[in-house]
Amino acid sequence: MQIIKPKRLDEGDTVAIVSPSAGVPALFPHIYEHGLDMLKKHLRLEVKEYNTARKSNDYLYRHPRERAEDINEAFADKEVKAIVASIGGDDSVRILDYLDMKMIRKNPKIIMGFSDSTTFLDYIHLKTGLMTYYGPTIMAGFSQTERFPGSFLDIMKNLLFEPGEGYEYHSFPFWSDGYPEWAEKSNIGKIKERHSNDGWHWLQGKGVAKGRLFGGCADALEFMKGTRFWPKKDFWNGKILFLETSEDKPLPDTVKYWIRNYGSQGILEKIAALLIAIPSGYSIEEKAKMEEKVHSVLDLEFGVGSIPLVTNMDFGHTDPKFVLPIGAMAEVDANKKRFRLLEKSVA
């Protein structure tokens, strides 16, 4: 696959806002509008809202084609330099058939989201080779910008505006799980309790693993398994697979079963490393149990105890979160306990 990098952003560029999944902006417009304000204020970007951006949940559920057409139109729009999802949801897999991959390939640009955005971010990359970006959405991430450390914005600027040859990630000093009730306007921009971050957990592996990043929300990837949207077996060769779990809080055993399925497909023996994010809603005990179960699947069940397995990373349904470029060449160094990109993330 030929990797296509979109052009970097400059201050003053226009970003398209779409709602490819749920119609949450219609429910909590104050949270959504605050997110737009933060994008303008801190990244100096202009926004262009597309037709689906403020549509209701019911409307978006009934019109998956329109959700896809907004993405198509945003790629075709010469004024637009990047596309950002308003928030996630649970059925963006229904829009995949309507995406115009030929047009997307001809007009490469940044597209970013997380959670349910996994389906179209991964599928666009698979079909076109375009590097896509797993990162904050308008309502879940950007709206809370001013509650995060400066390193949150630094990642955006280093990856999307002024890229170097590589970027080294570091854990944030704290993490927060979810948001106070959005119906209360006094909670605009707020996050829940901050928890001290004890860093990434290096559970197995030695040496240095290199490969292209691929993955997303494990819950959403389950919608794709066994379908025509799922990568072919050879695609997984040398990939650095990153997975996170949703706010639905799948049980540790459920995560184990999902990872076992990757092993049964022959994927675990092909990947270079496995990265897992801080799980949303888990207690300390549940987190330890999930890590133990995933480790046992890799090491005992499928005999891949030599590849790096790193958990408790900052790219999931907790905040603040990284931006991970899907398709970028990266390195996981188990000896130095280092995770970094090996190339520029944009052109």
N, C-alpha and C positions, 0 to 999 in steps of 0.2 A: 504494500500500500504506500502510495506517495503521500507524505504528510504535507498539508497545506496550512500555513500560518496566516492568520488575519493580520491586518495592519494595526499598529499600536494606536492608542488613543492620545489625543492632545486636548488641553483645556479648551472649552468652548465647543467641543464635538457634540453631536446630537445622539442620544441613546433612545432606542425604541423600547417602550414598555408594553408588554403583552401579558395575557393571563392564559397560558396554555393548559392549566389544570383547573383549579377551583376559583370560584368568584368571590374570594374573601374581601377584595377591596370594596365591593358593594356593601358588605356587612359592616366593615370598620373603616370607612373612608378617611377618618382622622389619622389612623395608623399608616395607611397607604400614602396619604398626602405628606405626612411627616417624612416618610422614607424618600419621597421624591425631593423634598426640601434638603435632606441630608446629602443626597447625590449631587445636587446643584451646589450646595454650600462648600462641601469638603473636597469634592473632586472636580468642581468647576465645569460640570457637564450640563448640557441642555437636555430636556426630555420631550419626547413625542409619544403621546399615548395613542395606541391603536384601538381599533373597534372593540376588542374583547376586554380591554384593560379593566373596565368598571362594570362589566356585565354581571348579572346575578348568577349564583350557583346553578339554579334551575336552567337558565338560558344556556350557559356553557355546557352543561351536561347534555342538553338536547342538540347542541350544534358543534360537534367535534371538528367538522370541516372548517368552520369559521375560525376556530382557534389555530388550526394549521395554516389557513390562508393569511392570517395576520403575520405569522412567522415568515411565510413566503414573501409577502409584500415588504416586510421590513428588510429582508435580504436584498430585495430588488431596489429598494429606495436609496437613491444616491446620496440623499441628505443624511441617512442613518449610518453611523460608524460602529455601533454595538447594539445588542439586544439583551435585555434583562427581564427575567420573569418577575411578575408581581409577588408570587408565592407558589407553593407546591399544591398538592392535592392527592388524588389517588387513581386517576384514569387517563393520564396523558398518553398511555399506550394506544388509545383510540384515535389519536391524531396522526399516527405515524404513516398510515397509508396515503394521507393527503399532502404530505410534505413534498415539495418540488426539488428533488435532489440535484437535477441538472442545473437549475437556476441557482441553487445554493452554492454549488461547486464553482459557478462562474462569478459569484459575487461574495467571496469569503469575507466574513467579519466576525467579531467577537460575539458569542452568544453564551449567556451565563444563567445558572440557576442551581438548585440542589433539590434533594428529596425526590418528588415525582418527576422533576425535570430530567432525572436520570435517563428515562426512556428515550427522549428525543435527543439529548446531548450525546448519548452513546450511539444511537442509530445514525444520526447525522455524521458522526465521525466514521462509523463503519462504512457508510455508503459513499462518502465523498473524500475521506482523508482529512477533512477540516479539523483542526484542533479546536475543541470546545472547552468550556470552563465551568468547573464545579465549584460554586461559591455562593455568596449571599444573594438573597432576593430583596426586593424593595421593602417588604413588610417584615421579613425575618432576617435581619442582618443590617441592612442600611438604615432602617428606622431607628435602630438602637446605637448607631455609630458613636454618639457622644458618651456612652457608658463604657466604651471599650478603650484599651490602651492604644497609644499612637501606632503601635506595630500593626494594628488591624488595617489602617489606611496605608501604612508603608508597604504592605504586601500588594495592595492594589496598584500603587504607584510603581513598585519595582517590577511587577509582572505585566501590567497592562499599559503603562505610560512610558517608562524609561527602563526598558529591559536590559539587563547585562547578559553575559554569556551563560550565566547560571544563577540560581538563587538558592540559598540554604535556609531551610525552615527551622524554626525554633518554637517550642511550646509557649503558649501564652501564660502569663503569670496566674491567671484564674480562669475558671469556667462557670457558666451559669446555665441552668436547665429550664428553658421556657420563659414565658413572660407573664406578668400580672394580667388580670382580666382585661382584655382589650375593649370591652364594652364601656369601661370607665375611662373617660377622656383624660382623667388625671394620670393615667398610666402610659400616656404617649411617650415613646422612646425609652421606657424603663425595662429592666430585666429583673429576673428573680435573684435570689440570694447568690452571692459569689462564693465559690468554693476554691480553696487553694489548689493549684495544679501541681501534682507530684511528678509531672513529666511523663514521657512515653515509657511503656513497658516493653522491654526487649526480651521476648519469651524464648526465642530460639534463633539459631543461625550463626554462622561465622563468615568472615570475609566480606566481600563487596558484591552486591547484586546490582546489575544495571538492566534497565528495560523501559519500555514505554508505559506510561500511566493509563490505567483503564479501570472503570468501576463506577461506584455511586452508592445509592441507597439500596441495601440488600432486599428490602421489602418490594421496591419497584422493579428490581431485576427479576424477581419471581414472576412478574407479569409477562416477562419476555421469554423465559426459559421454555424450550420446546416449540417456539413459534418461528416463523420465517425471519423475525427480527433478531434472533439470537446469533452471536458470532459462530462461524464454523470452527471446527476443532483446531486447525492450524493457526488460527488467528491468535490463540492464547500463548504461542511460543514466546517465552522471554518477557511476558508482560509483568508489570508491577501492579497487582490487583489491589484496589482500595475499596473497602466496604464500610458502610455505617448503617445503623438501625434507626427506624423512625420513632416518632412520639407514641406510636401504638404499643411500644415496648414489647417486642416479641420475647418470649421466654428464652433463657439460656439454652434450653434443649431445642427450641425451634431454630436458633442460630446454628447450633450443632448440626441439625438435620440439613439446613441450607448448605453449610460447608461440606457436609458429607456428599451432597448432590454434586457439588463441584468436583469432588474427588472421583465420584462414580462416572462423571463425564470425561475423566482423564485430564481435567484442567489443572488440578493441583500439581501434577507431575511436570507440567509445562511452564508454569509461571516462575518468575525469578524471586518474587517476594510477595507477602500478604500484609497489608496495612489495615488496621481496624480502628475506627474512631471511638471516642468516649461515647458509651451508649446512653441514650436519653432515658431518664426515669429509673435507672438502676440504682440500687443501694450498693454500698461497698462490697457486701457479701455476694450480691447477684453479679456484679462486675467480675469478681474473682472467679466465680463459678463459670461464667461464660468464657473467660480467658482459658480456664483449665480445660473446658470441653473442646474449644477450638484447637488448642494445642494438641490434645490427645487425638483429634481427628487427623491432623497433619502428621504427627510423629508416629503414633501407634497404628492407626487404621490404614494410612496410605504411604507410610515410610518416607515422608519428605521432611524429616526433622532437621535437615541441613539448610533449608531456605530461611531467610529472615522472616520472623513473625513479630510484628510490632503492633501493640494495642495502645489504647488511651490517647489517641492522636486527635488533633483539633480540627476536624473537617466535617463533623456530622451535625446532628440536631441540637447540639449545645452551642453556646456562643462564648467568645467570638470564634470565627471559623476562618480557615485558610481559603485561598483560591488554588485549586489543583487543575492544571491544564491537561485535559484528556488527550493523549497522543504524544505528550512531551517525553523526551528521553530523560530519565531520572536515575538516581543512584541511592541505594540503601546500604550504608556501611555499618555492618554489625559490630565491627571492631572499634570504630570510633564513635559508634552510636550517633550517626549523622544521616540526615535525609536531605537531599538537594536535587535541583534540576541541573541538567548538564548542557542545556541550550537555552537560548532566548525563547520566551513563551509567546512572543508576537514578532511580526516582521518589522 
